[in-house]
Amino acid sequence: MATIDQQFVEYIVKTLVNNPDKVSVERKIDEKGVLLSLTVDPEDVGRVIGKRGVTAQSIRMLLRALGTKQDARYNLKIVNTDEEGEGASHELKHESHREKEQSVEASANENMESDFEAEESDEDYGGDEEAETSELAEKTRAELADLDDLDI
């Protein structure tokens, strides 16, 4: 028999996904509180997580509200059963995404530094490429600003 917290999460998630029959919630209790592991069809993982994780954050917030009423601390883990059947959690995937963004940001910083050096050398020679280099530097700065806006 499912507990009230499991039923709560199942009800919310089943209304969001295309395959409600594949939604399952496992419950474990440890020293940190109650851990609910949510498993959905691989096709529906994106729907449950939402853009920038907003849907998952909302579900977690509702769980916190339930936790105050039940005097319990709830944690939600969204399990991603991808094509390979690895069962990697959303948090692990999030970490690899963060690492990729950091490497993109590092390469963009390197490009900006080389663009800055190119601008200095163009000034020395009065080159015509100054406008192009300046545009590239501005574009790179805009891309970095967009990366800073991501809430990951």
TAKAZI-V955892 format. One record per pair of residues at least 6 apart in sequence whose C-alpha atoms are under 6 Angstrom apart, sorted by the first residue. I is the first residue (numbers start at 0). J is the second residue. D is the distance in whole Angstrom. If there is no record, write none. Layout:
{{I J D} {I J D}}
This chain:
{{5 24 6} {13 19 5} {16 43 6} {21 39 6} {21 40 6} {22 38 6} {22 39 5} {23 37 6} {23 38 5} {24 36 6} {24 37 5} {25 35 6} {25 36 5} {26 34 6} {26 35 5} {27 33 6} {27 34 5} {32 72 5} {32 73 6} {33 73 5} {34 74 5} {35 75 5} {36 76 5} {36 77 6} {37 77 5} {37 78 6} {38 78 5} {41 80 6} {41 81 6} {48 54 5} {48 55 5} {66 72 5} {77 88 6} {77 89 6} {78 88 4} {79 86 5} {79 87 5} {79 88 5} {80 86 4} {111 136 6}}
